[in-house]
Each structure stands twice: as C-alpha cells, then as structure tokens.
Amino acid sequence: MEIQVKYDGYVRRQAEQIERFKRLEDVNFPEDFDFRSVIGLSTEVMEKLTKIRPVSLGQASRISGVTPAAISILMINLKKQGHL
C-alpha cells in the first residue's frame, strides 16, 4: 500500500503521456504535405521531415532533432489547413 501511494503520481503522469502519444499517432499528414512551407520550423527540422516524410505526428515526434515545439507548430499548421 505504501509503495502504491508513493508512486501513484509517477504512474498517473506516465499514463497521461502514453495517452498523448496515442493521440499523436492518430494525426496523419496529407500525402502532399509540404514541410518546407510551415513557418516557424528550423531549417534542420524542415530538412529532416522532408527527407523522412513521416506519416503521422507521432512518427515525426520520434525523429531525432524534432522538438516538442516543432510538433506543436505542425499541429497548429494542420488545424489551419483543416486536416485536424
């Protein structure tokens, strides 16, 4: 019981993080999505995304060098274009 109480916050936070990742996996990029046209992404991130062509935000988030801020920018851009 003591262990459960001690680690409850960590377990809850981990479960929330897993749920966020699942939601990102459900957000797909259109096949013709132009990563170079997204304002706010660094040149390095644009190049990586253009080269790798991730299918979803979840996949993009696992690319080395793609920051949480870049994922947020991509998500906002998808919303503006009506894909989300």
PDB file with one MODEL, atoms N, CA, C and O in Angstrom:
MODEL        1
ATOM      1  N   MET A   1       0.832  -1.194   0.000  1.00  0.00           N
ATOM      2  CA  MET A   1       0.000   0.000   0.000  1.00  0.00           C
ATOM      3  C   MET A   1       0.876   1.258   0.000  1.00  0.00           C
ATOM      4  O   MET A   1       0.604   2.215  -0.724  1.00  0.00           O
ATOM      5  N   GLU A   2       1.916   1.241   0.811  1.00  0.00           N
ATOM      6  CA  GLU A   2       2.803   2.400   0.913  1.00  0.00           C
ATOM      7  C   GLU A   2       3.483   2.682  -0.433  1.00  0.00           C
ATOM      8  O   GLU A   2       3.613   3.838  -0.835  1.00  0.00           O
ATOM      9  N   ILE A   3       3.910   1.631  -1.118  1.00  0.00           N
ATOM     10  CA  ILE A   3       4.568   1.776  -2.421  1.00  0.00           C
ATOM     11  C   ILE A   3       3.594   2.362  -3.436  1.00  0.00           C
ATOM     12  O   ILE A   3       3.961   3.225  -4.234  1.00  0.00           O
ATOM     13  N   GLN A   4       2.361   1.891  -3.403  1.00  0.00           N
ATOM     14  CA  GLN A   4       1.349   2.380  -4.337  1.00  0.00           C
ATOM     15  C   GLN A   4       1.117   3.878  -4.138  1.00  0.00           C
ATOM     16  O   GLN A   4       1.019   4.628  -5.110  1.00  0.00           O
ATOM     17  N   VAL A   5       1.032   4.300  -2.914  1.00  0.00           N
ATOM     18  CA  VAL A   5       0.820   5.715  -2.612  1.00  0.00           C
ATOM     19  C   VAL A   5       2.033   6.534  -3.043  1.00  0.00           C
ATOM     20  O   VAL A   5       1.895   7.632  -3.581  1.00  0.00           O
ATOM     21  N   LYS A   6       3.218   5.985  -2.800  1.00  0.00           N
ATOM     22  CA  LYS A   6       4.456   6.679  -3.110  1.00  0.00           C
ATOM     23  C   LYS A   6       4.617   6.935  -4.610  1.00  0.00           C
ATOM     24  O   LYS A   6       5.071   8.007  -5.011  1.00  0.00           O
ATOM     25  N   TYR A   7       4.249   5.959  -5.435  1.00  0.00           N
ATOM     26  CA  TYR A   7       4.484   6.048  -6.879  1.00  0.00           C
ATOM     27  C   TYR A   7       3.238   6.404  -7.686  1.00  0.00           C
ATOM     28  O   TYR A   7       3.295   6.422  -8.916  1.00  0.00           O
ATOM     29  N   ASP A   8       2.128   6.684  -7.035  1.00  0.00           N
ATOM     30  CA  ASP A   8       0.877   6.967  -7.730  1.00  0.00           C
ATOM     31  C   ASP A   8       1.001   8.146  -8.696  1.00  0.00           C
ATOM     32  O   ASP A   8       0.491   8.077  -9.815  1.00  0.00           O
ATOM     33  N   GLY A   9       1.658   9.207  -8.291  1.00  0.00           N
ATOM     34  CA  GLY A   9       1.830  10.382  -9.143  1.00  0.00           C
ATOM     35  C   GLY A   9       2.623  10.062 -10.402  1.00  0.00           C
ATOM     36  O   GLY A   9       2.285  10.523 -11.492  1.00  0.00           O
ATOM     37  N   TYR A  10       3.681   9.269 -10.244  1.00  0.00           N
ATOM     38  CA  TYR A  10       4.500   8.880 -11.397  1.00  0.00           C
ATOM     39  C   TYR A  10       3.710   8.015 -12.374  1.00  0.00           C
ATOM     40  O   TYR A  10       3.793   8.198 -13.589  1.00  0.00           O
ATOM     41  N   VAL A  11       2.959   7.090 -11.843  1.00  0.00           N
ATOM     42  CA  VAL A  11       2.164   6.187 -12.680  1.00  0.00           C
ATOM     43  C   VAL A  11       1.098   6.977 -13.435  1.00  0.00           C
ATOM     44  O   VAL A  11       0.877   6.738 -14.622  1.00  0.00           O
ATOM     45  N   ARG A  12       0.450   7.894 -12.771  1.00  0.00           N
ATOM     46  CA  ARG A  12      -0.577   8.717 -13.402  1.00  0.00           C
ATOM     47  C   ARG A  12       0.017   9.577 -14.524  1.00  0.00           C
ATOM     48  O   ARG A  12      -0.557   9.675 -15.608  1.00  0.00           O
ATOM     49  N   ARG A  13       1.159  10.191 -14.255  1.00  0.00           N
ATOM     50  CA  ARG A  13       1.822  11.028 -15.253  1.00  0.00           C
ATOM     51  C   ARG A  13       2.241  10.203 -16.470  1.00  0.00           C
ATOM     52  O   ARG A  13       2.116  10.655 -17.608  1.00  0.00           O
ATOM     53  N   GLN A  14       2.737   8.999 -16.222  1.00  0.00           N
ATOM     54  CA  GLN A  14       3.140   8.114 -17.317  1.00  0.00           C
ATOM     55  C   GLN A  14       1.926   7.713 -18.160  1.00  0.00           C
ATOM     56  O   GLN A  14       2.019   7.660 -19.387  1.00  0.00           O
ATOM     57  N   ALA A  15       0.814   7.438 -17.527  1.00  0.00           N
ATOM     58  CA  ALA A  15      -0.408   7.072 -18.250  1.00  0.00           C
ATOM     59  C   ALA A  15      -0.893   8.233 -19.117  1.00  0.00           C
ATOM     60  O   ALA A  15      -1.359   8.016 -20.236  1.00  0.00           O
ATOM     61  N   GLU A  16      -0.789   9.454 -18.613  1.00  0.00           N
ATOM     62  CA  GLU A  16      -1.180  10.635 -19.391  1.00  0.00           C
ATOM     63  C   GLU A  16      -0.267  10.808 -20.605  1.00  0.00           C
ATOM     64  O   GLU A  16      -0.726  11.152 -21.694  1.00  0.00           O
ATOM     65  N   GLN A  17       1.016  10.567 -20.406  1.00  0.00           N
ATOM     66  CA  GLN A  17       1.973  10.687 -21.506  1.00  0.00           C
ATOM     67  C   GLN A  17       1.693   9.641 -22.589  1.00  0.00           C
ATOM     68  O   GLN A  17       1.778   9.945 -23.779  1.00  0.00           O
ATOM     69  N   ILE A  18       1.368   8.448 -22.196  1.00  0.00           N
ATOM     70  CA  ILE A  18       1.032   7.384 -23.149  1.00  0.00           C
ATOM     71  C   ILE A  18      -0.204   7.784 -23.953  1.00  0.00           C
ATOM     72  O   ILE A  18      -0.250   7.569 -25.164  1.00  0.00           O
ATOM     73  N   GLU A  19      -1.188   8.356 -23.299  1.00  0.00           N
ATOM     74  CA  GLU A  19      -2.407   8.792 -23.981  1.00  0.00           C
ATOM     75  C   GLU A  19      -2.115   9.901 -24.992  1.00  0.00           C
ATOM     76  O   GLU A  19      -2.685   9.909 -26.083  1.00  0.00           O
ATOM     77  N   ARG A  20      -1.227  10.841 -24.634  1.00  0.00           N
ATOM     78  CA  ARG A  20      -0.840  11.909 -25.570  1.00  0.00           C
ATOM     79  C   ARG A  20      -0.166  11.323 -26.811  1.00  0.00           C
ATOM     80  O   ARG A  20      -0.452  11.749 -27.930  1.00  0.00           O
ATOM     81  N   PHE A  21       0.728  10.346 -26.619  1.00  0.00           N
ATOM     82  CA  PHE A  21       1.407   9.719 -27.749  1.00  0.00           C
ATOM     83  C   PHE A  21       0.417   8.988 -28.650  1.00  0.00           C
ATOM     84  O   PHE A  21       0.556   9.014 -29.872  1.00  0.00           O
ATOM     85  N   LYS A  22      -0.572   8.341 -28.060  1.00  0.00           N
ATOM     86  CA  LYS A  22      -1.588   7.649 -28.859  1.00  0.00           C
ATOM     87  C   LYS A  22      -2.361   8.637 -29.726  1.00  0.00           C
ATOM     88  O   LYS A  22      -2.662   8.349 -30.885  1.00  0.00           O
ATOM     89  N   ARG A  23      -2.680   9.798 -29.164  1.00  0.00           N
ATOM     90  CA  ARG A  23      -3.405  10.810 -29.938  1.00  0.00           C
ATOM     91  C   ARG A  23      -2.557  11.322 -31.097  1.00  0.00           C
ATOM     92  O   ARG A  23      -3.084  11.566 -32.182  1.00  0.00           O
ATOM     93  N   LEU A  24      -1.252  11.490 -30.884  1.00  0.00           N
ATOM     94  CA  LEU A  24      -0.373  11.951 -31.955  1.00  0.00           C
ATOM     95  C   LEU A  24      -0.299  10.944 -33.099  1.00  0.00           C
ATOM     96  O   LEU A  24      -0.176  11.325 -34.263  1.00  0.00           O
ATOM     97  N   GLU A  25      -0.374   9.668 -32.762  1.00  0.00           N
ATOM     98  CA  GLU A  25      -0.329   8.627 -33.795  1.00  0.00           C
ATOM     99  C   GLU A  25      -1.555   8.686 -34.701  1.00  0.00           C
ATOM    100  O   GLU A  25      -1.499   8.255 -35.852  1.00  0.00           O
ATOM    101  N   ASP A  26      -2.650   9.215 -34.190  1.00  0.00           N
ATOM    102  CA  ASP A  26      -3.894   9.286 -34.964  1.00  0.00           C
ATOM    103  C   ASP A  26      -3.955  10.500 -35.892  1.00  0.00           C
ATOM    104  O   ASP A  26      -4.866  10.603 -36.713  1.00  0.00           O
ATOM    105  N   VAL A  27      -2.997  11.418 -35.769  1.00  0.00           N
ATOM    106  CA  VAL A  27      -2.994  12.628 -36.593  1.00  0.00           C
ATOM    107  C   VAL A  27      -2.042  12.410 -37.769  1.00  0.00           C
ATOM    108  O   VAL A  27      -0.823  12.425 -37.603  1.00  0.00           O
ATOM    109  N   ASN A  28      -2.613  12.207 -38.956  1.00  0.00           N
ATOM    110  CA  ASN A  28      -1.808  11.933 -40.148  1.00  0.00           C
ATOM    111  C   ASN A  28      -1.617  13.182 -40.995  1.00  0.00           C
ATOM    112  O   ASN A  28      -2.470  14.068 -41.028  1.00  0.00           O
ATOM    113  N   PHE A  29      -0.479  13.233 -41.677  1.00  0.00           N
ATOM    114  CA  PHE A  29      -0.209  14.294 -42.632  1.00  0.00           C
ATOM    115  C   PHE A  29      -0.830  13.912 -43.970  1.00  0.00           C
ATOM    116  O   PHE A  29      -0.837  12.734 -44.328  1.00  0.00           O
ATOM    117  N   PRO A  30      -1.350  14.882 -44.713  1.00  0.00           N
ATOM    118  CA  PRO A  30      -1.795  14.581 -46.079  1.00  0.00           C
ATOM    119  C   PRO A  30      -0.581  14.129 -46.903  1.00  0.00           C
ATOM    120  O   PRO A  30       0.547  14.526 -46.612  1.00  0.00           O
ATOM    121  N   GLU A  31      -0.807  13.313 -47.916  1.00  0.00           N
ATOM    122  CA  GLU A  31       0.308  12.789 -48.714  1.00  0.00           C
ATOM    123  C   GLU A  31       1.137  13.901 -49.346  1.00  0.00           C
ATOM    124  O   GLU A  31       2.351  13.762 -49.494  1.00  0.00           O
ATOM    125  N   ASP A  32       0.494  14.995 -49.718  1.00  0.00           N
ATOM    126  CA  ASP A  32       1.204  16.080 -50.399  1.00  0.00           C
ATOM    127  C   ASP A  32       1.615  17.207 -49.444  1.00  0.00           C
ATOM    128  O   ASP A  32       1.865  18.328 -49.887  1.00  0.00           O
ATOM    129  N   PHE A  33       1.687  16.922 -48.158  1.00  0.00           N
ATOM    130  CA  PHE A  33       2.019  17.953 -47.171  1.00  0.00           C
ATOM    131  C   PHE A  33       3.430  18.471 -47.424  1.00  0.00           C
ATOM    132  O   PHE A  33       4.376  17.692 -47.539  1.00  0.00           O
ATOM    133  N   ASP A  34       3.563  19.807 -47.510  1.00  0.00           N
ATOM    134  CA  ASP A  34       4.849  20.441 -47.777  1.00  0.00           C
ATOM    135  C   ASP A  34       5.440  20.971 -46.468  1.00  0.00           C
ATOM    136  O   ASP A  34       5.042  22.026 -45.974  1.00  0.00           O
ATOM    137  N   PHE A  35       6.387  20.225 -45.922  1.00  0.00           N
ATOM    138  CA  PHE A  35       7.003  20.619 -44.654  1.00  0.00           C
ATOM    139  C   PHE A  35       7.790  21.917 -44.788  1.00  0.00           C
ATOM    140  O   PHE A  35       7.953  22.646 -43.810  1.00  0.00           O
ATOM    141  N   ARG A  36       8.279  22.213 -45.992  1.00  0.00           N
ATOM    142  CA  ARG A  36       9.061  23.441 -46.211  1.00  0.00           C
ATOM    143  C   ARG A  36       8.198  24.701 -46.134  1.00  0.00           C
ATOM    144  O   ARG A  36       8.722  25.801 -45.958  1.00  0.00           O
ATOM    145  N   SER A  37       6.903  24.550 -46.264  1.00  0.00           N
ATOM    146  CA  SER A  37       6.016  25.722 -46.235  1.00  0.00           C
ATOM    147  C   SER A  37       5.561  26.074 -44.821  1.00  0.00           C
ATOM    148  O   SER A  37       4.872  27.075 -44.628  1.00  0.00           O
ATOM    149  N   VAL A  38       5.933  25.273 -43.844  1.00  0.00           N
ATOM    150  CA  VAL A  38       5.499  25.516 -42.464  1.00  0.00           C
ATOM    151  C   VAL A  38       6.384  26.585 -41.831  1.00  0.00           C
ATOM    152  O   VAL A  38       7.582  26.384 -41.633  1.00  0.00           O
ATOM    153  N   ILE A  39       5.776  27.711 -41.522  1.00  0.00           N
ATOM    154  CA  ILE A  39       6.517  28.825 -40.918  1.00  0.00           C
ATOM    155  C   ILE A  39       6.772  28.515 -39.443  1.00  0.00           C
ATOM    156  O   ILE A  39       5.873  28.089 -38.718  1.00  0.00           O
ATOM    157  N   GLY A  40       8.014  28.738 -39.016  1.00  0.00           N
ATOM    158  CA  GLY A  40       8.368  28.552 -37.609  1.00  0.00           C
ATOM    159  C   GLY A  40       9.250  27.345 -37.357  1.00  0.00           C
ATOM    160  O   GLY A  40       9.838  27.225 -36.282  1.00  0.00           O
ATOM    161  N   LEU A  41       9.353  26.445 -38.333  1.00  0.00           N
ATOM    162  CA  LEU A  41      10.225  25.286 -38.171  1.00  0.00           C
ATOM    163  C   LEU A  41      11.657  25.675 -38.512  1.00  0.00           C
ATOM    164  O   LEU A  41      11.889  26.476 -39.418  1.00  0.00           O
ATOM    165  N   SER A  42      12.605  25.115 -37.795  1.00  0.00           N
ATOM    166  CA  SER A  42      14.004  25.382 -38.119  1.00  0.00           C
ATOM    167  C   SER A  42      14.346  24.692 -39.444  1.00  0.00           C
ATOM    168  O   SER A  42      13.664  23.758 -39.866  1.00  0.00           O
ATOM    169  N   THR A  43      15.390  25.158 -40.077  1.00  0.00           N
ATOM    170  CA  THR A  43      15.828  24.577 -41.347  1.00  0.00           C
ATOM    171  C   THR A  43      16.169  23.103 -41.162  1.00  0.00           C
ATOM    172  O   THR A  43      15.853  22.275 -42.015  1.00  0.00           O
ATOM    173  N   GLU A  44      16.818  22.779 -40.039  1.00  0.00           N
ATOM    174  CA  GLU A  44      17.199  21.393 -39.758  1.00  0.00           C
ATOM    175  C   GLU A  44      15.960  20.492 -39.666  1.00  0.00           C
ATOM    176  O   GLU A  44      15.939  19.402 -40.240  1.00  0.00           O
ATOM    177  N   VAL A  45      14.947  20.942 -38.956  1.00  0.00           N
ATOM    178  CA  VAL A  45      13.722  20.158 -38.792  1.00  0.00           C
ATOM    179  C   VAL A  45      13.016  20.009 -40.139  1.00  0.00           C
ATOM    180  O   VAL A  45      12.550  18.922 -40.479  1.00  0.00           O
ATOM    181  N   MET A  46      12.938  21.097 -40.904  1.00  0.00           N
ATOM    182  CA  MET A  46      12.306  21.025 -42.230  1.00  0.00           C
ATOM    183  C   MET A  46      12.991  19.993 -43.114  1.00  0.00           C
ATOM    184  O   MET A  46      12.330  19.195 -43.778  1.00  0.00           O
ATOM    185  N   GLU A  47      14.317  20.015 -43.119  1.00  0.00           N
ATOM    186  CA  GLU A  47      15.079  19.081 -43.950  1.00  0.00           C
ATOM    187  C   GLU A  47      14.846  17.641 -43.519  1.00  0.00           C
ATOM    188  O   GLU A  47      14.659  16.761 -44.359  1.00  0.00           O
ATOM    189  N   LYS A  48      14.856  17.399 -42.219  1.00  0.00           N
ATOM    190  CA  LYS A  48      14.634  16.038 -41.721  1.00  0.00           C
ATOM    191  C   LYS A  48      13.237  15.537 -42.072  1.00  0.00           C
ATOM    192  O   LYS A  48      13.070  14.403 -42.521  1.00  0.00           O
ATOM    193  N   LEU A  49      12.240  16.385 -41.865  1.00  0.00           N
ATOM    194  CA  LEU A  49      10.863  15.983 -42.159  1.00  0.00           C
ATOM    195  C   LEU A  49      10.658  15.754 -43.655  1.00  0.00           C
ATOM    196  O   LEU A  49       9.957  14.823 -44.052  1.00  0.00           O
ATOM    197  N   THR A  50      11.269  16.601 -44.485  1.00  0.00           N
ATOM    198  CA  THR A  50      11.146  16.449 -45.929  1.00  0.00           C
ATOM    199  C   THR A  50      11.829  15.166 -46.401  1.00  0.00           C
ATOM    200  O   THR A  50      11.324  14.478 -47.288  1.00  0.00           O
ATOM    201  N   LYS A  51      12.967  14.853 -45.810  1.00  0.00           N
ATOM    202  CA  LYS A  51      13.712  13.644 -46.195  1.00  0.00           C
ATOM    203  C   LYS A  51      13.004  12.375 -45.724  1.00  0.00           C
ATOM    204  O   LYS A  51      12.882  11.419 -46.490  1.00  0.00           O
ATOM    205  N   ILE A  52      12.544  12.353 -44.488  1.00  0.00           N
ATOM    206  CA  ILE A  52      11.963  11.139 -43.898  1.00  0.00           C
ATOM    207  C   ILE A  52      10.495  10.969 -44.283  1.00  0.00           C
ATOM    208  O   ILE A  52      10.019   9.841 -44.414  1.00  0.00           O
ATOM    209  N   ARG A  53       9.765  12.088 -44.468  1.00  0.00           N
ATOM    210  CA  ARG A  53       8.338  12.065 -44.810  1.00  0.00           C
ATOM    211  C   ARG A  53       7.510  11.226 -43.823  1.00  0.00           C
ATOM    212  O   ARG A  53       6.928  10.214 -44.213  1.00  0.00           O
ATOM    213  N   PRO A  54       7.456  11.641 -42.547  1.00  0.00           N
ATOM    214  CA  PRO A  54       6.654  10.891 -41.573  1.00  0.00           C
ATOM    215  C   PRO A  54       5.180  10.876 -41.970  1.00  0.00           C
ATOM    216  O   PRO A  54       4.682  11.812 -42.595  1.00  0.00           O
ATOM    217  N   VAL A  55       4.504   9.815 -41.601  1.00  0.00           N
ATOM    218  CA  VAL A  55       3.086   9.657 -41.929  1.00  0.00           C
ATOM    219  C   VAL A  55       2.211  10.370 -40.908  1.00  0.00           C
ATOM    220  O   VAL A  55       1.150  10.891 -41.251  1.00  0.00           O
ATOM    221  N   SER A  56       2.653  10.394 -39.651  1.00  0.00           N
ATOM    222  CA  SER A  56       1.833  10.966 -38.586  1.00  0.00           C
ATOM    223  C   SER A  56       2.668  11.877 -37.690  1.00  0.00           C
ATOM    224  O   SER A  56       3.897  11.879 -37.752  1.00  0.00           O
ATOM    225  N   LEU A  57       1.975  12.648 -36.860  1.00  0.00           N
ATOM    226  CA  LEU A  57       2.673  13.481 -35.881  1.00  0.00           C
ATOM    227  C   LEU A  57       3.459  12.620 -34.896  1.00  0.00           C
ATOM    228  O   LEU A  57       4.543  13.001 -34.455  1.00  0.00           O
ATOM    229  N   GLY A  58       2.909  11.462 -34.558  1.00  0.00           N
ATOM    230  CA  GLY A  58       3.604  10.555 -33.652  1.00  0.00           C
ATOM    231  C   GLY A  58       4.931  10.113 -34.226  1.00  0.00           C
ATOM    232  O   GLY A  58       5.943  10.094 -33.525  1.00  0.00           O
ATOM    233  N   GLN A  59       4.928   9.759 -35.498  1.00  0.00           N
ATOM    234  CA  GLN A  59       6.163   9.338 -36.156  1.00  0.00           C
ATOM    235  C   GLN A  59       7.142  10.512 -36.227  1.00  0.00           C
ATOM    236  O   GLN A  59       8.340  10.333 -36.007  1.00  0.00           O
ATOM    237  N   ALA A  60       6.644  11.698 -36.531  1.00  0.00           N
ATOM    238  CA  ALA A  60       7.504  12.886 -36.587  1.00  0.00           C
ATOM    239  C   ALA A  60       8.130  13.180 -35.231  1.00  0.00           C
ATOM    240  O   ALA A  60       9.279  13.616 -35.156  1.00  0.00           O
ATOM    241  N   SER A  61       7.381  12.943 -34.166  1.00  0.00           N
ATOM    242  CA  SER A  61       7.889  13.240 -32.822  1.00  0.00           C
ATOM    243  C   SER A  61       9.037  12.325 -32.411  1.00  0.00           C
ATOM    244  O   SER A  61       9.791  12.649 -31.493  1.00  0.00           O
ATOM    245  N   ARG A  62       9.173  11.195 -33.080  1.00  0.00           N
ATOM    246  CA  ARG A  62      10.251  10.252 -32.744  1.00  0.00           C
ATOM    247  C   ARG A  62      11.511  10.478 -33.574  1.00  0.00           C
ATOM    248  O   ARG A  62      12.502   9.770 -33.393  1.00  0.00           O
ATOM    249  N   ILE A  63      11.486  11.444 -34.474  1.00  0.00           N
ATOM    250  CA  ILE A  63      12.666  11.746 -35.284  1.00  0.00           C
ATOM    251  C   ILE A  63      13.625  12.580 -34.446  1.00  0.00           C
ATOM    252  O   ILE A  63      13.229  13.565 -33.823  1.00  0.00           O
ATOM    253  N   SER A  64      14.880  12.176 -34.438  1.00  0.00           N
ATOM    254  CA  SER A  64      15.898  12.887 -33.673  1.00  0.00           C
ATOM    255  C   SER A  64      15.993  14.336 -34.142  1.00  0.00           C
ATOM    256  O   SER A  64      16.109  14.601 -35.339  1.00  0.00           O
ATOM    257  N   GLY A  65      15.944  15.266 -33.203  1.00  0.00           N
ATOM    258  CA  GLY A  65      16.061  16.674 -33.529  1.00  0.00           C
ATOM    259  C   GLY A  65      14.732  17.386 -33.705  1.00  0.00           C
ATOM    260  O   GLY A  65      14.696  18.615 -33.741  1.00  0.00           O
ATOM    261  N   VAL A  66      13.639  16.642 -33.816  1.00  0.00           N
ATOM    262  CA  VAL A  66      12.317  17.259 -33.930  1.00  0.00           C
ATOM    263  C   VAL A  66      11.812  17.495 -32.510  1.00  0.00           C
ATOM    264  O   VAL A  66      11.536  16.554 -31.766  1.00  0.00           O
ATOM    265  N   THR A  67      11.699  18.750 -32.159  1.00  0.00           N
ATOM    266  CA  THR A  67      11.381  19.139 -30.785  1.00  0.00           C
ATOM    267  C   THR A  67       9.875  19.147 -30.534  1.00  0.00           C
ATOM    268  O   THR A  67       9.088  19.171 -31.480  1.00  0.00           O
ATOM    269  N   PRO A  68       9.472  19.128 -29.269  1.00  0.00           N
ATOM    270  CA  PRO A  68       8.049  19.270 -28.950  1.00  0.00           C
ATOM    271  C   PRO A  68       7.470  20.580 -29.513  1.00  0.00           C
ATOM    272  O   PRO A  68       6.303  20.625 -29.900  1.00  0.00           O
ATOM    273  N   ALA A  69       8.283  21.640 -29.558  1.00  0.00           N
ATOM    274  CA  ALA A  69       7.817  22.905 -30.132  1.00  0.00           C
ATOM    275  C   ALA A  69       7.517  22.740 -31.620  1.00  0.00           C
ATOM    276  O   ALA A  69       6.536  23.292 -32.118  1.00  0.00           O
ATOM    277  N   ALA A  70       8.350  21.989 -32.330  1.00  0.00           N
ATOM    278  CA  ALA A  70       8.127  21.740 -33.757  1.00  0.00           C
ATOM    279  C   ALA A  70       6.845  20.935 -33.963  1.00  0.00           C
ATOM    280  O   ALA A  70       6.102  21.185 -34.912  1.00  0.00           O
ATOM    281  N   ILE A  71       6.585  19.981 -33.089  1.00  0.00           N
ATOM    282  CA  ILE A  71       5.352  19.188 -33.183  1.00  0.00           C
ATOM    283  C   ILE A  71       4.143  20.094 -32.979  1.00  0.00           C
ATOM    284  O   ILE A  71       3.136  19.949 -33.673  1.00  0.00           O
ATOM    285  N   SER A  72       4.233  21.021 -32.042  1.00  0.00           N
ATOM    286  CA  SER A  72       3.144  21.969 -31.805  1.00  0.00           C
ATOM    287  C   SER A  72       2.905  22.838 -33.034  1.00  0.00           C
ATOM    288  O   SER A  72       1.757  23.081 -33.408  1.00  0.00           O
ATOM    289  N   ILE A  73       3.974  23.304 -33.659  1.00  0.00           N
ATOM    290  CA  ILE A  73       3.855  24.120 -34.870  1.00  0.00           C
ATOM    291  C   ILE A  73       3.193  23.326 -35.983  1.00  0.00           C
ATOM    292  O   ILE A  73       2.330  23.845 -36.691  1.00  0.00           O
ATOM    293  N   LEU A  74       3.595  22.067 -36.139  1.00  0.00           N
ATOM    294  CA  LEU A  74       2.981  21.215 -37.164  1.00  0.00           C
ATOM    295  C   LEU A  74       1.494  21.010 -36.888  1.00  0.00           C
ATOM    296  O   LEU A  74       0.674  21.049 -37.805  1.00  0.00           O
ATOM    297  N   MET A  75       1.155  20.793 -35.624  1.00  0.00           N
ATOM    298  CA  MET A  75      -0.238  20.572 -35.252  1.00  0.00           C
ATOM    299  C   MET A  75      -1.079  21.816 -35.546  1.00  0.00           C
ATOM    300  O   MET A  75      -2.188  21.708 -36.070  1.00  0.00           O
ATOM    301  N   ILE A  76      -0.561  22.973 -35.216  1.00  0.00           N
ATOM    302  CA  ILE A  76      -1.269  24.231 -35.495  1.00  0.00           C
ATOM    303  C   ILE A  76      -1.458  24.401 -36.998  1.00  0.00           C
ATOM    304  O   ILE A  76      -2.526  24.810 -37.453  1.00  0.00           O
ATOM    305  N   ASN A  77      -0.417  24.086 -37.764  1.00  0.00           N
ATOM    306  CA  ASN A  77      -0.494  24.208 -39.207  1.00  0.00           C
ATOM    307  C   ASN A  77      -1.539  23.262 -39.794  1.00  0.00           C
ATOM    308  O   ASN A  77      -2.277  23.639 -40.704  1.00  0.00           O
ATOM    309  N   LEU A  78      -1.603  22.041 -39.280  1.00  0.00           N
ATOM    310  CA  LEU A  78      -2.607  21.084 -39.749  1.00  0.00           C
ATOM    311  C   LEU A  78      -4.023  21.569 -39.433  1.00  0.00           C
ATOM    312  O   LEU A  78      -4.939  21.396 -40.236  1.00  0.00           O
ATOM    313  N   LYS A  79      -4.196  22.184 -38.247  1.00  0.00           N
ATOM    314  CA  LYS A  79      -5.503  22.725 -37.875  1.00  0.00           C
ATOM    315  C   LYS A  79      -5.910  23.856 -38.814  1.00  0.00           C
ATOM    316  O   LYS A  79      -7.058  23.923 -39.253  1.00  0.00           O
ATOM    317  N   LYS A  80      -4.967  24.742 -39.119  1.00  0.00           N
ATOM    318  CA  LYS A  80      -5.257  25.872 -40.007  1.00  0.00           C
ATOM    319  C   LYS A  80      -5.660  25.379 -41.395  1.00  0.00           C
ATOM    320  O   LYS A  80      -6.514  25.983 -42.044  1.00  0.00           O
ATOM    321  N   GLN A  81      -5.055  24.294 -41.848  1.00  0.00           N
ATOM    322  CA  GLN A  81      -5.352  23.769 -43.173  1.00  0.00           C
ATOM    323  C   GLN A  81      -6.599  22.875 -43.174  1.00  0.00           C
ATOM    324  O   GLN A  81      -7.026  22.392 -44.222  1.00  0.00           O
ATOM    325  N   GLY A  82      -7.169  22.665 -41.996  1.00  0.00           N
ATOM    326  CA  GLY A  82      -8.391  21.865 -41.899  1.00  0.00           C
ATOM    327  C   GLY A  82      -8.177  20.364 -41.904  1.00  0.00           C
ATOM    328  O   GLY A  82      -9.103  19.607 -42.197  1.00  0.00           O
ATOM    329  N   HIS A  83      -6.975  19.928 -41.585  1.00  0.00           N
ATOM    330  CA  HIS A  83      -6.672  18.500 -41.563  1.00  0.00           C
ATOM    331  C   HIS A  83      -6.789  17.895 -40.158  1.00  0.00           C
ATOM    332  O   HIS A  83      -6.504  16.716 -39.950  1.00  0.00           O
ATOM    333  N   LEU A  84      -7.201  18.703 -39.232  1.00  0.00           N
ATOM    334  CA  LEU A  84      -7.257  18.217 -37.846  1.00  0.00           C
ATOM    335  C   LEU A  84      -8.578  18.570 -37.226  1.00  0.00           C
ATOM    336  O   LEU A  84      -8.819  18.248 -36.062  1.00  0.00           O
TER     337      LEU A  84
ENDMDL
END
